[in-house]
Every structure is written in C-alpha cells, then in structure tokens.
Amino acid sequence: MRLLIATDAWAPQVNGVVRSLEHMAAAGTALGIETVFLTHRDFASVPLPGYPEIRLSCATRGAVARRWGDLRPTHVHIATEGTVGYATRRHCLAQGRPFTTSYHTRFPEYLAARAPVPESWSYAWLRRFHGAANGTMVSTPSLERDLTGRGFTNLMRWTRGVDTDLFRPDAAGADPLAGLPRPIFLFVGRLAVEKNIAAFLKLDLPGSKVMVGDGPDRARLAALAPDAHFLGTRTGAALAAVYAASDVFVFPSLTDTFGIVLLEALACGVPVAAYPVTGPLDVIGGTDAGVLDTDLRRAALAALAIPRERCRREALRYTWAESARQFFGNIALAHDRPSRTVSLGSALDPRRARPSNPGFRSNGG
C-alpha cells in the first residue's frame, strides 16, 4: 500500500490532527505501508487571517493532478475539508478513485462562533463532502451517533492513542511550575474562541491556573485573567513536564471531537475536569479518572481527590498501535468495497482483529 494523505493541517501547526497523522505515518512504516502527504507546502498559500500558523492553500484539481504522477498512490485518505482536501476529492471523483475521509473538527460550531452562519448550512456542505467517500472515520461513539443523526453515512471508528513513554507521572523532573500556589489547574490547547477557555478562566478556584498554547485569543484571555500563567507553546518533554507538575487538567471545550490532550494528561497521572460532551464523555465517562459536570468549577474541585495512579492506568488502555490498526484497516476495507482488489490481510481487517481499546467498535460486521 502506498497511501496518500491529503491534509490542510500540517506543520508548523500544533494540534491533534497533525499529531495523529504523524503517528499514523510512523506506524505505517512498521507495517510495511508507505505514506506520502499532500499539504499546503505543495502549493502556493497565504496565512489565514487571525491564524498566521495556518496556511490557506491555493490548491486546485489541476494542481493535484500534476502532483499525482510523482506521488503514485494506491490508496487515498482525505483528512481535512479545506482547499487541499477539496481539490483532492475533486480529482478522485473525476478519476473514479475510491477514497476515505476523516471528521476531525466541528467546523459548523466553530464558524457559528465567529460569524452568523447557521450550523445547518455548514453541516449540509459537510454531508456532501464526506458523502462521496467510501468511509468517513470518526473518533468516538458519541460523535458517530451525532453525525448519524445528522444524515452522515459510512461512518467508521478510528480512536486515538498516547505516547505513555513520553507522557508519564515522573516526567516533571525539576518542577517547571515550582513556586506557583497549589493546586495547579492546567489547560493545554489552542487559545481560540471555539475552545471555550473563558469558561475556565472565569472560575473561582484556589491555587493557580496555567495555560499552555498560543492562538488568536491569547491577548483577550490574558486580559480576562491577569492572574493566570500563560506559558506559550510547549511540546515533547517540556509539555510532559508541565502536565506531570499539575494537579487537575481542565478541558472546557464543548466542540472538540476527541481531545488527545485528555490522554496526555491522564498518562501523566493528572485527573480531568470537563463538561459531559463528545470527547470527554467517551474518554473519561465511566472511568473514575476524571469528573464530568455541567458545573465546571465543581468538576475541577472534585477531580482533586482522584488518585494519580488511576489516571495513568486508564491512559495505558490507549495506544497508537491500536489507533493505526483501526486507521489502516478502515482504509483497506473501504477501498475494497467497489473493486475487491485490495487486501492487507486479517491483521489490518477491523472485522477480524480483537480490540484492545474500549472505544473500538467493528465497522464491518
């Protein structure tokens, strides 16, 4: 298999989509699968207003067609619904090539938070975009139920993982948050209006609030909470150290489809406080590794009593190996539907392999 992944989300962006795709490429190599990417770097692009780290590509179907001969893919996965994804979709449809897609981001809610665009209009466009695919991958059961109710079809489950060697309770070493009043309530993510971060910063909590990440809403949020500590973007070991030095991870988002940061916090032994919505419901619900409550302050305070070893134990149930098995298995299954010419064997067939992650559900049975 030579898999082409078309994505508008790519470095230097730091987000769950980029991290997931990077892990899939690495896992594919171990499985004998070659992964090539089609991103904004392959076309002329301009920075997205308000998000300079995000590039708007000038990709067209013709430009994609010109790159196709060099890429020579046997399988195609379209990861995002931006200009790169749309141009690749058009080329696949024109050539009669099967492809899969994935639903990472609740764009209707994000757009509605910034402009007077009805969510129903955006969902209608997304239904059409993904409806042409042989399969659309979603990360959680609650997201699958929501999209099914909105008329999406051919949905396939693709969970996420966490690097438990990097993210671990003893990652702090020399405490990067030493000197801050405790308890420490942590947020990690893009500082943008759709993340609902103000709901966290407005909470009356003891100790300290620590913010890791950057984005277009940073200045407003810093003015809203002058006592909060904004550390900027952290990655790798530096990020793991901040997690491990914290007491509670607060996840105020109402629109994330999963939240890899939830797993990173748990792997470092940090309990989660969040609203009972898609993402937290699937990762935290029923695990006793966090508290979900419509009152986020109550959830944050209650999470302080959760043992760190319980959180770590829950994180160990999520692996990037299992995530890759689902991802490549879904691609093989979906591409096999029209022609019956593609087979990677039972090791990658989601109908046959036994899940090690509780979020898995067979897509083919």
Backbone torsions as a table, in degrees:
resi	resn	phi	psi	omega
1	MET	NA	130.7	170.9
2	ARG	-117.8	102.2	-171.7
3	LEU	-95.1	125.8	171.6
4	LEU	-94.9	124.7	173.0
5	ILE	-109.5	117.4	177.1
6	ALA	-97.4	123.0	-176.4
7	THR	-147.0	137.1	173.2
8	ASP	-85.8	-17.4	177.8
9	ALA	-95.1	115.3	-179.8
10	TRP	-159.7	166.8	-179.4
11	ALA	-51.7	140.0	16.5
12	PRO	-89.0	11.1	177.0
13	GLN	-61.4	144.1	175.6
14	VAL	-119.0	102.0	-179.6
15	ASN	-158.7	175.6	-176.3
16	GLY	-65.5	-32.5	179.6
17	VAL	-64.7	-49.0	-178.8
18	VAL	-61.7	-46.1	-178.9
19	ARG	-62.8	-41.0	179.7
20	SER	-61.9	-45.8	-178.2
21	LEU	-67.3	-37.1	176.8
22	GLU	-62.5	-41.9	178.6
23	HIS	-66.9	-36.4	178.9
24	MET	-66.0	-40.0	178.9
25	ALA	-63.0	-42.7	179.4
26	ALA	-65.6	-42.3	179.6
27	ALA	-67.9	-35.0	179.1
28	GLY	-61.9	-38.3	178.0
29	THR	-58.4	-42.9	179.3
30	ALA	-65.8	-25.4	179.7
31	LEU	-92.3	2.1	-178.7
32	GLY	80.2	20.4	-179.8
33	ILE	-106.5	128.2	178.6
34	GLU	-92.3	128.3	-178.9
35	THR	-115.3	128.9	175.3
36	VAL	-122.4	150.4	-175.0
37	PHE	-117.1	144.8	171.0
38	LEU	-118.6	112.4	-173.0
39	THR	-133.2	-176.2	178.3
40	HIS	-60.8	-21.3	-179.7
41	ARG	-68.6	-17.0	-178.3
42	ASP	-88.2	-1.3	-176.2
43	PHE	-140.7	164.2	170.1
44	ALA	-62.6	145.9	-177.2
45	SER	-152.3	162.5	177.7
46	VAL	-131.9	153.2	178.3
47	PRO	-69.6	141.6	177.3
48	LEU	-72.0	127.0	-180.0
49	PRO	-54.3	127.8	-178.9
50	GLY	87.1	-17.6	178.8
51	TYR	-132.3	72.0	-174.2
52	PRO	-60.3	-23.9	179.0
53	GLU	-75.4	-14.1	178.1
54	ILE	-98.7	126.9	-178.4
55	ARG	-101.6	132.1	173.2
56	LEU	-91.7	113.3	-176.0
57	SER	-82.3	146.3	175.1
58	CYS	-93.0	39.5	-178.3
59	ALA	-69.1	139.6	174.7
60	THR	-130.1	166.6	177.9
61	ARG	-60.4	-40.3	180.0
62	GLY	-63.3	-39.8	179.0
63	ALA	-65.7	-38.8	176.9
64	VAL	-64.4	-42.9	-180.0
65	ALA	-60.1	-36.7	179.7
66	ARG	-69.3	-28.0	178.2
67	ARG	-83.1	-19.5	-171.2
68	TRP	-59.7	-41.8	-176.7
69	GLY	-62.6	-34.4	178.4
70	ASP	-75.8	-33.4	-175.7
71	LEU	-79.8	-35.6	176.8
72	ARG	47.2	54.3	-177.8
73	PRO	-76.9	147.6	169.9
74	THR	-96.5	-22.7	179.7
75	HIS	-138.0	153.3	-176.9
76	VAL	-133.4	131.8	172.6
77	HIS	-127.0	127.5	179.1
78	ILE	-103.8	112.2	-170.6
79	ALA	-86.8	-24.4	-175.3
80	THR	-137.5	161.4	-176.4
81	GLU	-99.7	19.7	179.4
82	GLY	-81.5	-161.4	-173.8
83	THR	-66.7	-37.7	177.0
84	VAL	-65.7	-46.3	179.2
85	GLY	-62.8	-41.8	-177.8
86	TYR	-67.8	-41.6	179.6
87	ALA	-66.0	-38.0	177.9
88	THR	-67.6	-40.3	176.6
89	ARG	-59.0	-45.7	-179.8
90	ARG	-60.8	-41.9	-179.7
91	HIS	-65.8	-43.4	179.1
92	CYS	-61.1	-43.8	-179.6
93	LEU	-65.3	-40.4	179.6
94	ALA	-65.1	-33.2	-178.7
95	GLN	-92.4	-3.2	-177.5
96	GLY	68.9	30.5	-178.3
97	ARG	-94.1	128.7	176.1
98	PRO	-69.6	153.0	177.6
99	PHE	-155.0	160.3	172.6
100	THR	-113.3	162.7	175.7
101	THR	-132.2	171.2	172.3
102	SER	-136.5	149.0	-178.4
103	TYR	-108.8	99.7	-175.8
104	HIS	-98.7	-32.1	-164.1
105	THR	-132.2	136.9	177.1
106	ARG	-84.2	74.1	-178.6
107	PHE	-59.9	-36.7	179.0
108	PRO	-57.5	-42.9	179.0
109	GLU	-70.6	-39.4	179.4
110	TYR	-63.3	-44.1	-179.0
111	LEU	-67.2	-40.7	-179.8
112	ALA	-64.7	-25.8	178.3
113	ALA	-73.2	-16.0	-175.8
114	ARG	-115.1	-24.5	-174.7
115	ALA	-146.3	156.3	-179.0
116	PRO	-78.3	61.5	178.9
117	VAL	-109.5	117.8	-179.1
118	PRO	-58.2	137.2	179.1
119	GLU	-59.9	-32.4	-178.3
120	SER	-62.0	-34.2	178.0
121	TRP	-66.4	-45.6	-178.3
122	SER	-65.8	-41.7	179.1
123	TYR	-64.8	-34.6	177.2
124	ALA	-62.2	-42.2	179.0
125	TRP	-66.2	-42.2	-179.5
126	LEU	-66.4	-36.8	176.0
127	ARG	-59.3	-42.7	179.3
128	ARG	-66.5	-44.2	-179.1
129	PHE	-58.5	-53.0	-175.6
130	HIS	-78.9	-21.4	-178.3
131	GLY	-64.9	-20.3	179.3
132	ALA	-82.1	-10.2	-177.6
133	ALA	-83.1	155.1	175.3
134	ASN	-75.1	-15.8	176.9
135	GLY	-169.8	143.5	177.3
136	THR	-120.3	121.7	-175.7
137	MET	-87.4	133.7	177.0
138	VAL	-126.5	153.7	-168.7
139	SER	-90.3	-21.5	-173.0
140	THR	-141.6	159.2	176.4
141	PRO	-61.8	-39.9	-177.2
142	SER	-69.0	-35.0	175.7
143	LEU	-67.1	-39.7	177.9
144	GLU	-61.1	-43.5	178.6
145	ARG	-63.4	-41.5	-178.8
146	ASP	-63.7	-47.5	-178.2
147	LEU	-69.8	-34.6	175.3
148	THR	-60.4	-42.6	177.9
149	GLY	-64.7	-21.1	179.0
150	ARG	-95.2	5.8	174.2
151	GLY	95.7	8.5	177.0
152	PHE	-76.5	146.9	-177.4
153	THR	-128.5	171.7	177.3
154	ASN	54.8	41.5	-179.6
155	LEU	-81.2	141.3	-177.6
156	MET	-133.5	142.5	-175.7
157	ARG	-86.3	132.9	174.4
158	TRP	-139.3	102.7	-179.2
159	THR	-79.4	-179.5	179.6
160	ARG	-121.6	171.9	-178.4
161	GLY	-132.4	-173.6	178.7
162	VAL	-149.3	143.5	177.3
163	ASP	-83.4	96.9	-175.3
164	THR	-78.7	-6.5	171.5
165	ASP	-79.9	-36.8	178.0
166	LEU	-79.3	-49.7	-177.8
167	PHE	-94.0	108.7	-175.5
168	ARG	-152.1	159.4	-174.6
169	PRO	-61.9	-27.5	-178.4
170	ASP	-95.9	18.3	-176.5
171	ALA	-72.4	-16.3	-173.5
172	ALA	-65.3	-39.1	-176.7
173	GLY	57.8	-123.7	171.5
174	ALA	-70.5	116.2	-172.0
175	ASP	-56.1	112.6	-179.7
176	PRO	-72.2	-11.0	-179.4
177	LEU	-112.1	16.8	-179.5
178	ALA	-57.1	137.6	178.4
179	GLY	96.2	-16.4	177.7
180	LEU	-79.3	140.1	176.4
181	PRO	-60.3	138.5	179.1
182	ARG	-103.2	157.9	4.1
183	PRO	-75.9	159.4	-179.3
184	ILE	-106.3	121.2	177.7
185	PHE	-103.6	123.2	-169.7
186	LEU	-112.6	141.5	166.9
187	PHE	-124.1	137.5	174.8
188	VAL	-129.8	126.5	177.4
189	GLY	158.1	-176.5	179.1
190	ARG	-72.3	133.8	-180.0
191	LEU	-86.9	87.1	-175.4
192	ALA	-143.6	157.4	-172.0
193	VAL	-61.4	-33.4	-176.9
194	GLU	-69.3	-13.1	179.4
195	LYS	-83.8	-5.9	175.6
196	ASN	59.8	34.4	-173.8
197	ILE	-67.9	-30.3	-179.9
198	ALA	-58.8	-31.4	179.0
199	ALA	-61.5	-33.2	176.6
200	PHE	-76.0	-47.1	-174.9
201	LEU	-66.3	-24.4	179.7
202	LYS	-82.1	-8.9	-177.5
203	LEU	-68.3	141.9	174.0
204	ASP	-87.4	96.2	-176.7
205	LEU	-124.8	149.8	174.7
206	PRO	-73.8	168.9	174.1
207	GLY	73.3	-133.8	-171.9
208	SER	-130.4	149.8	171.8
209	LYS	-110.5	126.5	-177.8
210	VAL	-118.8	132.3	-177.9
211	MET	-116.7	125.4	175.6
212	VAL	-117.7	126.2	-179.1
213	GLY	133.7	175.8	179.1
214	ASP	-146.1	169.5	179.6
215	GLY	161.2	179.0	-172.3
216	PRO	-67.5	-16.0	-176.8
217	ASP	-99.0	7.6	-173.2
218	ARG	-60.9	-46.4	-176.8
219	ALA	-61.7	-43.6	-179.5
220	ARG	-64.2	-42.7	-178.4
221	LEU	-67.5	-38.7	178.7
222	ALA	-64.6	-36.1	177.4
223	ALA	-70.8	-33.5	179.5
224	LEU	-68.2	-35.8	-176.1
225	ALA	-132.7	77.1	-177.1
226	PRO	-65.0	-17.2	179.1
227	ASP	-87.8	-8.8	178.5
228	ALA	-75.7	155.4	-176.9
229	HIS	-107.5	111.1	-178.6
230	PHE	-97.2	113.5	-174.3
231	LEU	-97.1	-7.8	-175.6
232	GLY	78.9	-168.4	-177.8
233	THR	-76.5	134.1	173.3
234	ARG	-129.5	142.7	177.9
235	THR	-135.6	167.5	173.4
236	GLY	56.9	-137.0	-175.9
237	ALA	-62.9	-34.1	179.3
238	ALA	-65.1	-37.7	176.9
239	LEU	-69.6	-44.6	179.3
240	ALA	-58.7	-37.7	-179.6
241	ALA	-64.0	-37.9	179.1
242	VAL	-68.8	-44.2	175.5
243	TYR	-53.9	-53.4	-172.8
244	ALA	-64.0	-24.7	-179.8
245	ALA	-87.2	-1.7	-176.8
246	SER	-97.5	166.4	-177.9
247	ASP	-105.1	-36.8	179.2
248	VAL	-142.5	137.1	173.6
249	PHE	-98.4	121.2	-178.5
250	VAL	-103.7	124.9	-175.7
251	PHE	-120.6	92.0	-173.6
252	PRO	-84.6	-4.2	-174.4
253	SER	-61.2	142.2	174.7
254	LEU	-108.9	-1.4	-170.5
255	THR	-127.2	-7.2	180.0
256	ASP	-65.4	144.6	-179.1
257	THR	-86.6	-17.7	176.1
258	PHE	-147.2	-77.7	-178.3
259	GLY	102.6	77.5	178.3
260	ILE	-59.3	-28.7	178.7
261	VAL	-60.2	-27.0	176.4
262	LEU	-61.8	-44.5	179.9
263	LEU	-68.3	-38.3	179.1
264	GLU	-62.6	-42.1	178.2
265	ALA	-63.7	-47.3	-179.9
266	LEU	-60.3	-41.2	-179.0
267	ALA	-62.3	-28.1	177.5
268	CYS	-88.5	7.0	177.8
269	GLY	81.2	19.6	-175.8
270	VAL	-104.0	121.5	179.0
271	PRO	-69.4	157.8	-174.3
272	VAL	-111.9	139.9	169.5
273	ALA	-118.3	127.8	-175.4
274	ALA	-157.0	170.2	172.8
275	TYR	-79.8	154.2	178.9
276	PRO	-80.7	74.2	-177.2
277	VAL	-131.3	174.2	178.4
278	THR	-50.7	136.4	-175.0
279	GLY	101.7	-81.1	176.5
280	PRO	-57.5	-39.2	178.6
281	LEU	-59.3	-38.7	-175.8
282	ASP	-81.0	-36.3	-176.8
283	VAL	-86.5	-41.4	-172.8
284	ILE	-101.9	-33.5	-174.5
285	GLY	-53.7	126.7	176.9
286	GLY	77.5	9.6	-175.5
287	THR	-105.1	-18.8	-173.6
288	ASP	63.9	19.0	176.6
289	ALA	-99.9	6.3	179.8
290	GLY	-172.1	-179.3	179.9
291	VAL	-128.8	126.6	176.0
292	LEU	-109.4	128.0	-176.0
293	ASP	-157.8	144.1	174.9
294	THR	-68.2	-17.0	172.5
295	ASP	-98.7	99.9	-173.1
296	LEU	-66.4	-32.8	177.1
297	ARG	-63.3	-45.8	179.4
298	ARG	-61.2	-40.3	178.5
299	ALA	-63.7	-43.7	-177.7
300	ALA	-64.0	-41.8	-179.5
301	LEU	-70.5	-39.8	179.8
302	ALA	-66.9	-32.9	-178.1
303	ALA	-65.4	-20.8	179.8
304	LEU	-60.4	-24.5	-176.2
305	ALA	-87.4	-2.4	-175.2
306	ILE	-82.3	129.3	179.2
307	PRO	-64.7	140.1	-177.3
308	ARG	-66.1	-34.6	-178.9
309	GLU	-65.2	-29.5	177.2
310	ARG	-65.7	-39.9	179.7
311	CYS	-65.6	-46.3	179.5
312	ARG	-59.5	-43.2	-178.8
313	ARG	-60.9	-38.3	179.4
314	GLU	-67.9	-40.1	-178.7
315	ALA	-64.1	-32.5	-177.7
316	LEU	-65.0	-11.8	178.9
317	ARG	-80.7	-10.4	-178.8
318	TYR	-110.8	122.8	179.8
319	THR	-130.1	150.3	175.3
320	TRP	-70.0	-24.3	176.9
321	ALA	-64.5	-43.7	178.0
322	GLU	-67.4	-38.8	177.1
323	SER	-59.5	-44.1	179.7
324	ALA	-66.0	-38.5	178.7
325	ARG	-59.7	-43.2	178.0
326	GLN	-66.8	-45.5	-175.9
327	PHE	-60.0	-54.6	-177.7
328	PHE	-71.5	-31.1	175.7
329	GLY	-65.1	-41.8	176.7
330	ASN	-61.4	-41.8	-179.4
331	ILE	-64.1	-44.5	178.8
332	ALA	-62.2	-44.7	-179.2
333	LEU	-64.7	-45.7	-177.3
334	ALA	-67.4	-40.8	179.5
335	HIS	-71.0	-22.1	-179.8
336	ASP	-77.4	-19.0	-172.6
337	ARG	-60.5	-47.6	-175.9
338	PRO	-80.2	-29.3	-169.6
339	SER	-120.7	-18.3	-176.4
340	ARG	57.1	32.3	-177.6
341	THR	-107.2	-7.9	-174.9
342	VAL	-113.1	130.0	176.0
343	SER	-149.8	128.9	176.1
344	LEU	-105.9	3.7	179.3
345	GLY	88.5	170.1	-173.4
346	SER	-65.8	-22.5	-178.0
347	ALA	-63.6	-26.0	-179.4
348	LEU	-114.6	9.6	-179.2
349	ASP	-90.0	114.1	-176.8
350	PRO	-66.2	-10.0	177.2
351	ARG	-80.9	-17.0	-171.7
352	ARG	-113.9	-35.8	-175.9
353	ALA	-73.1	144.6	179.9
354	ARG	-86.6	133.5	-178.3
355	PRO	-75.2	144.6	171.1
356	SER	-104.3	-6.9	-177.7
357	ASN	-109.6	133.9	-176.7
358	PRO	-66.7	-14.4	179.5
359	GLY	-84.1	-0.7	-174.0
360	PHE	-81.1	141.3	170.3
361	ARG	-139.6	135.3	-178.6
362	SER	-61.3	139.1	-180.0
363	ASN	-98.4	-11.1	-170.6
364	GLY	-115.6	-6.7	-175.7
365	GLY	-89.6	NA	NA
